[in-house]
């Protein structure tokens, strides 16, 4: 590609053989891959960037009459129907017969599956063309929602729906730590759309998977689902944090890990401080459910969040692993997870504790604010005493001014 070639010419060149493809699905897969390059490099709202590009492409190529140009225009209009000018795109005289099937699909099944911990849920929707000869085979759209980071982490379009569905069923049947069910189509769309909007605003996309390349086609398909989910039965109210702490401290798990025998003032203070950290961390996650605990959540807490957000003294650092072990056992029992889930979580927490201790000792993951508070405490300054902080700043101004 020459240095002066416009992005529209580059797309036309990449799509030069689009009219020679066998079916609408093949063309839509090519089109979504081309738009994926726009999505992946966008700086702000990625969905808006794709929509704007399609609008500008349709405007810039309106006089092109080759079979490839008119066909890729139709493909883009089908993939991004809300782009300006998409509704005015007409079928070209040389267009292959399958262009009449672009976007002409109906949903044939909707499912969800995920892990018993609640870390991730995948939504799988199958679609069939009105004319499978020109349209292509029944295919599947899979969208992965990550509940720990609160994004649609990946989307995937599989050209063989029956094979994708069979593989998922078999995987979930063989693993007791996963589940599978039929899903309400409106709920699937609501969940994926909600978290996809967050993904669209990320400065950096997840590096694995087909999120960028399949995003346009997956979104066009999911837009065919109902916009409102069937109402669920009301869930029982969650216990308050104070009730949860009271129940935990009276539990067999707290007894097993020696938390009910804590009586020294310093240890009691550390115990309650560590429990407050667990609850604060849960509040920072999507859903804010303290009982949704897993190896992944434990890793976020022990190896990242607590170092960035909390200042631990030696008593706290000694207490936190004990509290975390007990909390892991308590939450898996409260949620009636399989014994293998409890075992897996316990083993993973045990593996994390040495790294937690190392990070505590080095302080390498402390945020600047946490490091500053730790420095104050180490020098005997109460971080809640504004007069003491002001006096410390005055006494150490020369240190703060050094480059």
Backbone torsions as a table, in degrees:
resi	resn	phi	psi	omega
1	UNK	NA	129.7	-179.7
2	UNK	-72.3	159.0	-176.3
3	UNK	-65.2	-25.0	-176.3
4	UNK	-95.3	-0.8	-178.0
5	UNK	-69.1	131.7	-179.2
6	UNK	-73.6	159.2	177.6
7	UNK	-62.6	-27.7	178.9
8	UNK	-69.3	-40.2	176.5
9	UNK	-65.9	-36.3	178.5
10	UNK	-63.7	-40.4	178.3
11	UNK	-66.6	-43.9	178.9
12	UNK	-60.2	-38.1	178.6
13	UNK	-67.4	-43.5	-179.4
14	UNK	-65.9	-27.4	-177.9
15	UNK	-100.7	19.0	-173.4
16	UNK	-61.3	-23.9	-178.9
17	UNK	-107.0	13.8	-174.5
18	UNK	-60.5	-36.1	-178.0
19	UNK	-70.6	-12.8	-179.9
20	UNK	-91.7	-3.1	-179.8
21	UNK	-69.3	164.1	-170.7
22	UNK	-87.7	-24.1	-174.3
23	UNK	-156.5	170.1	-178.3
24	UNK	-63.7	-39.0	-178.6
25	UNK	-61.6	-42.3	177.9
26	UNK	-59.3	-41.3	-179.4
27	UNK	-68.5	-39.8	179.0
28	UNK	-67.8	-34.2	175.8
29	UNK	-66.2	-39.0	175.9
30	UNK	-65.4	-45.4	-178.1
31	UNK	-62.7	-41.9	-179.3
32	UNK	-68.4	-32.8	177.0
33	UNK	-66.5	-40.2	178.1
34	UNK	-64.8	-43.1	178.7
35	UNK	-69.8	-22.6	177.3
36	UNK	-61.3	-31.7	178.8
37	UNK	-67.3	-32.5	175.8
38	UNK	-71.2	-44.0	-179.3
39	UNK	-60.9	-41.8	-173.0
40	UNK	-71.0	-27.7	-176.3
41	UNK	-100.1	-4.6	-179.6
42	UNK	-62.4	147.9	-175.1
43	UNK	-94.1	-29.2	-175.1
44	UNK	-121.4	-113.6	179.2
45	UNK	-75.0	103.5	-173.5
46	UNK	-66.3	-39.0	179.2
47	UNK	-63.3	-40.9	177.9
48	UNK	-65.5	-36.2	179.0
49	UNK	-64.1	-40.8	177.7
50	UNK	-65.9	-43.9	179.7
51	UNK	-60.9	-42.8	179.4
52	UNK	-66.5	-40.5	179.2
53	UNK	-63.2	-44.5	-179.7
54	UNK	-61.7	-42.2	178.3
55	UNK	-60.2	-45.7	-179.5
56	UNK	-68.6	-36.6	178.4
57	UNK	-64.2	-44.8	179.6
58	UNK	-62.4	-38.2	178.3
59	UNK	-68.2	-41.2	-176.4
60	UNK	-73.1	-21.1	-174.9
61	UNK	-112.6	15.3	-174.1
62	UNK	-60.9	-26.0	-178.5
63	UNK	-96.3	0.2	179.6
64	UNK	-74.0	135.1	-175.8
65	UNK	-120.5	2.1	179.0
66	UNK	-69.1	157.4	-179.5
67	UNK	-60.6	-40.6	-179.2
68	UNK	-64.7	-44.7	-177.3
69	UNK	-65.7	-47.4	-179.0
70	UNK	-67.4	-31.8	-179.3
71	UNK	-72.6	-44.8	-179.3
72	UNK	-68.0	-28.7	174.1
73	UNK	-61.8	-43.7	178.6
74	UNK	-65.2	-39.3	179.5
75	UNK	-62.0	-48.3	-179.1
76	UNK	-63.7	-38.8	179.9
77	UNK	-65.2	-33.4	178.4
78	UNK	-73.9	-36.6	-178.8
79	UNK	-74.6	-35.7	-177.5
80	UNK	-127.1	70.1	-174.2
81	UNK	-66.1	-17.4	179.3
82	UNK	-90.1	4.5	174.9
83	UNK	-72.8	143.3	178.6
84	UNK	-58.7	130.4	178.6
85	UNK	91.6	-11.1	-177.1
86	UNK	-63.6	-38.8	-177.1
87	UNK	-70.3	-15.3	-179.6
88	UNK	-93.7	-4.1	-179.6
89	UNK	-70.5	130.2	-179.1
90	UNK	-115.7	157.0	-178.4
91	UNK	-67.0	132.0	179.5
92	UNK	-75.5	155.0	-178.4
93	UNK	-62.7	-30.9	-177.7
94	UNK	-99.4	8.8	-175.2
95	UNK	-67.6	142.3	176.4
96	UNK	-64.7	157.5	-175.2
97	UNK	-61.9	-28.5	-175.7
98	UNK	-69.9	-10.4	178.3
99	UNK	-62.3	-23.4	178.0
100	UNK	-67.0	-16.5	-178.6
101	UNK	-98.6	-1.7	-179.3
102	UNK	-58.2	120.7	178.8
103	UNK	73.7	1.3	-177.5
104	UNK	-89.8	73.1	-177.2
105	UNK	-128.3	164.3	174.9
106	UNK	-132.4	144.9	175.9
107	UNK	-70.7	138.5	-179.1
108	UNK	-116.6	-9.7	178.3
109	UNK	-173.4	150.2	-179.9
110	UNK	-140.0	129.4	-173.7
111	UNK	-139.9	163.1	173.6
112	UNK	-139.9	148.8	175.5
113	UNK	-152.2	158.9	-178.6
114	UNK	-176.5	-169.4	179.7
115	UNK	-94.3	153.1	-176.3
116	UNK	-67.4	-19.9	179.3
117	UNK	-71.9	-27.3	-175.5
118	UNK	92.3	16.2	179.4
119	UNK	-70.2	-43.2	-174.8
120	UNK	-140.9	145.3	172.7
121	UNK	-129.8	132.8	175.1
122	UNK	-109.2	136.4	177.4
123	UNK	-109.9	128.3	-176.4
124	UNK	-120.9	120.9	179.9
125	UNK	-125.3	132.3	179.3
126	UNK	-103.4	147.8	-176.9
127	UNK	-136.1	149.1	176.5
128	UNK	-132.3	142.3	176.4
129	UNK	-75.2	154.7	174.1
130	UNK	-61.5	-39.7	177.9
131	UNK	-121.8	104.1	-176.5
132	UNK	-71.3	-18.6	178.0
133	UNK	-67.7	-53.6	178.3
134	UNK	-83.8	-32.3	-176.0
135	UNK	-73.8	-52.6	-176.7
136	UNK	128.4	-179.7	-175.2
137	UNK	-72.6	162.9	170.9
138	UNK	-61.2	135.1	-173.1
139	UNK	-133.6	168.2	-174.2
140	UNK	-125.0	142.0	171.4
141	UNK	-112.1	126.2	178.6
142	UNK	-119.8	127.4	177.8
143	UNK	-123.1	127.1	-178.0
144	UNK	-101.8	118.5	176.9
145	UNK	-102.1	126.0	177.6
146	UNK	-100.2	114.4	-175.4
147	UNK	-82.2	-10.5	178.2
148	UNK	-83.0	-37.6	179.3
149	UNK	-105.6	-7.7	171.4
150	UNK	71.8	44.4	178.0
151	UNK	-140.4	162.3	163.7
152	UNK	-81.4	105.1	-168.3
153	UNK	-79.1	-26.9	-179.0
154	UNK	-159.3	152.7	169.3
155	UNK	-134.0	151.6	-175.9
156	UNK	-148.3	136.1	174.8
157	UNK	-113.5	118.2	179.2
158	UNK	-105.8	132.4	-173.1
159	UNK	-79.2	-8.6	178.7
160	UNK	-123.7	93.0	-173.7
161	UNK	-61.5	-42.4	-176.7
162	UNK	-63.4	-37.6	179.3
163	UNK	-68.7	-43.8	178.9
164	UNK	-61.1	-46.0	-178.3
165	UNK	-64.7	-40.7	178.9
166	UNK	-63.5	-43.3	180.0
167	UNK	-62.3	-40.4	180.0
168	UNK	-67.0	-45.0	178.8
169	UNK	-58.1	-46.1	-178.5
170	UNK	-64.9	-41.8	179.3
171	UNK	-60.1	-45.4	-177.5
172	UNK	-71.9	-33.1	179.3
173	UNK	-67.9	-30.4	-176.5
174	UNK	-87.6	-11.0	-174.5
175	UNK	-124.7	113.0	-178.1
176	UNK	-72.0	-8.3	177.3
177	UNK	-91.3	7.7	175.1
178	UNK	-125.6	161.3	178.9
179	UNK	-135.3	162.1	-178.9
180	UNK	-147.1	139.9	177.6
181	UNK	-157.0	161.7	167.0
182	UNK	-72.2	145.7	-173.9
183	UNK	-124.8	150.9	173.6
184	UNK	-68.1	123.3	-176.8
185	UNK	-58.2	-39.3	179.5
186	UNK	-64.6	-37.6	178.5
187	UNK	-67.4	-40.8	178.0
188	UNK	-59.7	-45.7	-180.0
189	UNK	-65.0	-44.0	-179.5
190	UNK	-57.5	-47.3	-177.1
191	UNK	-64.8	-48.7	-176.7
192	UNK	-66.4	-43.8	-179.6
193	UNK	-61.8	-42.8	-178.4
194	UNK	-59.6	-50.0	-176.3
195	UNK	-79.2	-24.4	176.0
196	UNK	-68.0	-34.8	177.3
197	UNK	-61.3	-35.2	176.6
198	UNK	-70.3	-42.6	178.3
199	UNK	-59.0	-40.8	-178.4
200	UNK	-59.4	-25.5	-178.8
201	UNK	-94.0	1.7	-179.0
202	UNK	-68.8	143.3	174.6
203	UNK	-75.8	-31.1	177.6
204	UNK	-129.0	129.3	-179.6
205	UNK	-85.0	155.4	171.3
206	UNK	-54.7	137.3	-171.3
207	UNK	-80.7	-23.8	-177.7
208	UNK	-97.0	155.8	174.0
209	UNK	95.3	-167.6	-173.7
210	UNK	-119.8	29.3	-176.4
211	UNK	-53.5	-52.0	-175.7
212	UNK	-68.4	-48.8	-172.2
213	UNK	-68.7	-32.8	-175.0
214	UNK	-103.0	0.1	-172.5
215	UNK	-60.5	-47.6	-175.4
216	UNK	-62.8	-46.1	-179.2
217	UNK	-68.5	-42.5	179.3
218	UNK	-60.5	-42.8	-179.2
219	UNK	-67.6	-38.3	177.6
220	UNK	-63.5	-37.5	178.5
221	UNK	-70.9	-47.7	-177.2
222	UNK	-65.6	-23.5	177.3
223	UNK	-67.3	-12.9	177.9
224	UNK	-83.6	-10.1	179.6
225	UNK	-80.2	161.0	177.2
226	UNK	-59.0	151.8	-177.8
227	UNK	-88.6	-11.1	-177.4
228	UNK	-128.8	132.5	179.7
229	UNK	-81.7	154.6	172.0
230	UNK	-64.1	129.6	-177.0
231	UNK	-58.0	137.8	174.8
232	UNK	-85.2	159.2	171.9
233	UNK	-64.5	142.6	-179.4
234	UNK	-59.7	135.5	178.6
235	UNK	-81.4	148.5	176.7
236	UNK	-62.6	146.4	-178.7
237	UNK	-61.8	143.0	176.7
238	UNK	-72.9	149.1	175.4
239	UNK	-66.7	148.9	175.8
240	UNK	-67.2	161.7	179.0
241	UNK	-60.3	-38.4	-179.9
242	UNK	-66.3	-40.4	177.7
243	UNK	-66.1	-38.0	-179.3
244	UNK	-66.0	-44.0	178.4
245	UNK	-62.9	-42.4	179.8
246	UNK	-62.2	-43.4	179.9
247	UNK	-66.6	-40.3	179.7
248	UNK	-63.1	-46.1	-177.2
249	UNK	-67.3	-19.7	176.2
250	UNK	-98.3	10.1	-174.0
251	UNK	-88.8	162.8	176.2
252	UNK	-64.1	-31.3	-179.2
253	UNK	-67.9	-40.3	177.2
254	UNK	-64.2	-38.0	177.6
255	UNK	-66.5	-44.0	-177.3
256	UNK	-60.0	-35.1	-178.1
257	UNK	-97.7	17.0	171.5
258	UNK	73.5	20.5	-177.9
259	UNK	-84.5	-22.2	179.9
260	UNK	-80.5	-12.8	-180.0
261	UNK	-98.9	4.3	178.1
262	UNK	-68.3	126.8	-179.5
263	UNK	-135.5	-21.5	177.6
264	UNK	-64.6	140.8	-175.8
265	UNK	-55.6	-43.2	-178.0
266	UNK	-64.6	-40.4	-179.8
267	UNK	-68.6	-40.7	178.4
268	UNK	-61.6	-43.7	178.7
269	UNK	-62.4	-42.4	179.0
270	UNK	-65.0	-40.2	179.2
271	UNK	-58.3	-49.6	-178.0
272	UNK	-70.5	-33.0	176.4
273	UNK	-65.1	-43.3	-179.6
274	UNK	-64.9	-39.0	176.5
275	UNK	-64.9	-37.4	177.8
276	UNK	-65.1	-33.4	177.4
277	UNK	-66.7	-42.3	177.3
278	UNK	-58.7	-43.2	-178.9
279	UNK	-70.0	-39.5	178.0
280	UNK	-65.0	-38.8	178.4
281	UNK	-64.6	-43.7	178.3
282	UNK	-59.3	-38.9	179.9
283	UNK	-65.6	-21.5	-179.4
284	UNK	-84.6	-8.5	-178.0
285	UNK	-97.5	153.7	174.4
286	UNK	-56.9	133.2	-177.5
287	UNK	92.4	-30.2	175.0
288	UNK	49.9	42.3	-179.7
289	UNK	-102.9	110.9	-178.0
290	UNK	-61.8	-25.1	-178.1
291	UNK	-82.5	-11.2	177.4
292	UNK	-82.3	92.8	-174.2
293	UNK	-124.7	144.3	-176.7
294	UNK	-159.2	171.1	173.0
295	UNK	-56.1	-38.1	180.0
296	UNK	-67.3	-44.2	179.1
297	UNK	-65.2	-40.2	177.5
298	UNK	-60.2	-40.2	178.7
299	UNK	-65.1	-42.4	176.5
300	UNK	-60.1	-39.0	-177.4
301	UNK	-73.7	-54.9	-172.1
302	UNK	-73.7	-33.4	-170.4
303	UNK	-106.8	-1.6	-179.0
304	UNK	-141.3	-68.4	-169.5
305	UNK	-57.9	-48.3	-173.1
306	UNK	-64.9	-29.1	179.4
307	UNK	-77.0	-32.0	-180.0
308	UNK	-81.7	-26.2	-168.9
309	UNK	-114.4	-12.4	-174.1
310	UNK	-130.8	150.8	173.6
311	UNK	-108.7	113.4	-177.4
312	UNK	-103.0	136.2	168.6
313	UNK	-90.2	-177.5	-174.6
314	UNK	-64.9	-36.2	177.4
315	UNK	-63.9	-42.1	179.2
316	UNK	-63.8	-43.9	-178.4
317	UNK	-64.7	-31.4	177.2
318	UNK	-77.1	-32.0	-176.4
319	UNK	-80.1	-35.1	-171.1
320	UNK	-58.5	-43.5	177.1
321	UNK	-59.8	-38.4	179.1
322	UNK	-64.3	-44.4	-179.7
323	UNK	-65.2	-40.7	-178.9
324	UNK	-65.6	-41.8	177.0
325	UNK	-59.1	-48.0	-178.4
326	UNK	-65.4	-40.4	179.9
327	UNK	-64.0	-38.2	178.2
328	UNK	-60.0	-47.4	-179.7
329	UNK	-67.2	-38.8	-178.4
330	UNK	-64.8	-46.8	-176.2
331	UNK	-68.4	-38.3	179.0
332	UNK	-66.1	-35.3	175.9
333	UNK	-70.0	-43.9	-178.5
334	UNK	-60.4	-33.9	-178.4
335	UNK	-94.2	4.2	177.4
336	UNK	54.6	43.2	177.9
337	UNK	-78.0	158.6	179.9
338	UNK	-59.2	153.9	178.8
339	UNK	-57.3	-34.7	179.4
340	UNK	-65.1	-29.7	176.7
341	UNK	-68.2	-42.0	177.9
342	UNK	-63.2	-42.3	-179.8
343	UNK	-64.8	-45.6	-179.0
344	UNK	-62.0	-44.2	-179.5
345	UNK	-64.0	-44.6	179.5
346	UNK	-60.7	-43.4	-179.3
347	UNK	-65.1	-41.2	-179.7
348	UNK	-66.9	-39.8	177.8
349	UNK	-62.8	-42.4	178.3
350	UNK	-58.9	-39.4	179.2
351	UNK	-68.8	-28.2	-176.9
352	UNK	-80.6	-25.6	-171.0
353	UNK	-60.7	-42.5	175.9
354	UNK	-59.9	-38.0	178.8
355	UNK	-70.4	-36.3	174.3
356	UNK	-58.1	-45.9	-179.4
357	UNK	-62.6	-40.3	179.3
358	UNK	-64.4	-45.3	-179.5
359	UNK	-64.9	-35.1	176.4
360	UNK	-64.6	-42.1	-177.5
361	UNK	-68.3	-39.7	-176.4
362	UNK	-85.0	-27.6	-176.8
363	UNK	67.3	17.5	-171.6
364	UNK	-70.5	-18.7	179.8
365	UNK	-105.4	10.5	176.5
366	UNK	-67.2	140.4	172.0
367	UNK	-73.9	161.6	177.5
368	UNK	-55.3	-40.0	-178.8
369	UNK	-66.7	-43.7	179.4
370	UNK	-65.3	-40.0	178.4
371	UNK	-62.8	-37.7	179.8
372	UNK	-66.1	-42.4	178.7
373	UNK	-65.2	-41.1	178.3
374	UNK	-61.2	-38.0	178.5
375	UNK	-64.5	-42.3	178.3
376	UNK	-60.5	-47.8	-177.8
377	UNK	-62.7	-41.3	-178.9
378	UNK	-63.0	-24.5	179.8
379	UNK	-100.1	14.0	173.3
380	UNK	80.5	19.3	179.8
381	UNK	-99.1	129.7	177.8
382	UNK	-75.9	116.4	-177.9
383	UNK	-67.1	-11.2	176.4
384	UNK	-93.8	-1.4	-178.1
385	UNK	-103.4	101.6	-175.3
386	UNK	-64.9	-34.7	178.1
387	UNK	-65.7	-41.4	179.4
388	UNK	-65.6	-37.4	178.4
389	UNK	-66.1	-41.9	-179.9
390	UNK	-63.9	-39.8	178.7
391	UNK	-65.9	-39.2	178.9
392	UNK	-64.8	-41.2	179.1
393	UNK	-62.3	-42.2	179.7
394	UNK	-63.8	-40.3	-176.6
395	UNK	-74.3	-22.1	-174.9
396	UNK	-116.8	21.6	-177.8
397	UNK	-58.6	-37.1	-177.9
398	UNK	-65.5	-33.2	179.2
399	UNK	-71.9	-38.2	-177.7
400	UNK	-71.2	-27.0	-178.2
401	UNK	-82.9	-11.4	-179.6
402	UNK	-70.8	142.4	179.0
403	UNK	-66.4	NA	NA
